[in-house]
């Protein structure tokens, strides 16, 4: 993957996910970290997309939390 080809929003999401992973003791970036970053962006794009599709964004957010650091691969 060429990180430079990402949009600014995508770069910010990946950087936020990586920061979150490291801050919570995970040495590896997991999909759950990226999911969490997408849910906490300032525009709430992920929440709005899920809601527009008829889903429950609160349920989706609650069900996708990173595993404890010791359980990370």
WOHUSUL-V793183 format. One record per residue. N is the residue number from 1. RES is the residue in three letters. PSI is psi in whole degrees, -180 to 180 (NA if undefined). NEAR is the number of other C-alpha atoms within 10 Angstrom. Layout:
[[N	RES	PSI	NEAR] [N	RES	PSI	NEAR]]
//
This chain:
[[1	UNK	139	5] [2	UNK	101	5] [3	UNK	-31	9] [4	UNK	-20	8] [5	UNK	-8	9] [6	UNK	153	12] [7	UNK	165	10] [8	UNK	-38	9] [9	UNK	-42	11] [10	UNK	-42	14] [11	UNK	-44	14] [12	UNK	-40	15] [13	UNK	-43	21] [14	UNK	-43	19] [15	UNK	-41	14] [16	UNK	-42	18] [17	UNK	-41	22] [18	UNK	-42	19] [19	UNK	-44	15] [20	UNK	-43	18] [21	UNK	-49	20] [22	UNK	-39	14] [23	UNK	-28	10] [24	UNK	13	12] [25	UNK	11	12] [26	UNK	121	21] [27	UNK	-12	13] [28	UNK	139	13] [29	UNK	123	17] [30	UNK	160	16] [31	UNK	-33	13] [32	UNK	-35	17] [33	UNK	-41	25] [34	UNK	-42	21] [35	UNK	-45	19] [36	UNK	-41	20] [37	UNK	-39	21] [38	UNK	-30	23] [39	UNK	-20	20] [40	UNK	11	16] [41	UNK	157	15] [42	UNK	-28	8] [43	UNK	-7	10] [44	UNK	38	11] [45	UNK	-47	13] [46	UNK	-44	18] [47	UNK	-45	19] [48	UNK	-38	15] [49	UNK	-43	12] [50	UNK	-44	14] [51	UNK	-43	13] [52	UNK	-29	11] [53	UNK	2	9] [54	UNK	8	9] [55	UNK	176	13] [56	UNK	100	13] [57	UNK	-31	18] [58	UNK	-40	12] [59	UNK	-43	9] [60	UNK	-44	14] [61	UNK	-43	17] [62	UNK	-29	9] [63	UNK	-2	10] [64	UNK	71	13] [65	UNK	145	13] [66	UNK	148	20] [67	UNK	163	14] [68	UNK	153	10] [69	UNK	-36	14] [70	UNK	-22	8] [71	UNK	-8	8] [72	UNK	144	13] [73	UNK	NA	9]]
//
